[in-house]
Amino acid sequence: MKQTIPQLKSTINSIITKLEIEYPDAQCALLHDNPFQLLIATILSAQCTDERVNIVTRTLFQKFPSPQEFADVPIEELEKEIYSTGFYKAKAKNIQACCRQLLERFDGEIPRTMDELHSLPGVGRKTANVVLGNAFGIAAGVTVDTHVTRVCHLLGLTEGKNAEAIERELMEIVPQEKWTSFTHLIISHGRTICIARRPKCSECVLNIICPSSLI
């Protein structure tokens, strides 16, 4: 039987408490020194592992430290730099267009609203949520990636079929001050214990709560 909203809120609080103890250092896995770097890294992370993105950006941000350098570089050179992240042509096109709009519309600064960020090429709600929450501490929504989708479905927290629907469901039951950290906790759990195709249910601190537990 599906839980009511009050029941789900109580379940969420228990989940967050247990995961905060289990993963006290859970944080954004994309390495960055400033909001601009986080924006670019998040665009690159689409259909790519954070580990691969971090390898690429280690040299990428040395060569192109600001929107101006990304805007000026020949597109073929940018494609070559980010080739290993996959979908490199589309990503290079979006990154360059994004940087040019940052320069033209925002004086090279990263905007701090969902609508403004979402208006940039290559920036969807997921990317905007990552930047706002992790770079500026602004809880505009819940970042929904493949780990969040899978784990939250298994925990019976959501029934949504797409990221937008899942985000709306989570925003209703997760305390707003936890929107950013909740994503990091779920991702950490998804990578460490609740692994796709081989979950470690016997080691899971949520196995009593989880309706999908195999024990």
Sequence and secondary structure as in RCSB ss.txt:
>XXXX:A:sequence
MKQTIPQLKSTINSIITKLEIEYPDAQCALLHDNPFQLLIATILSAQCTDERVNIVTRTLFQKFPSPQEFADVPI
EELEKEIYSTGFYKAKAKNIQACCRQLLERFDGEIPRTMDELHSLPGVGRKTANVVLGNAFGIAAGVTVDTHVTR
VCHLLGLTEGKNAEAIERELMEIVPQEKWTSFTHLIISHGRTICIARRPKCSECVLNIICPSSLI
>XXXX:A:secstr
    HHHHHHHHHHHHHHHHHH TT    S  SSHHHHHHHHHHTTTS HHHHHHHHHHHHHH  SHHHHHHS H
HHHHHHHGGGSSHHHHHHHHHHHHHHHHHHHTT    SHHHHHTSTT  HHHHHHHHHHHS         HHHHH
HHHHTTS   SSHHHHHHHHHHHS GGGHHHHHHHHHHHHHHTS TTS  GGG TTTTT TT   
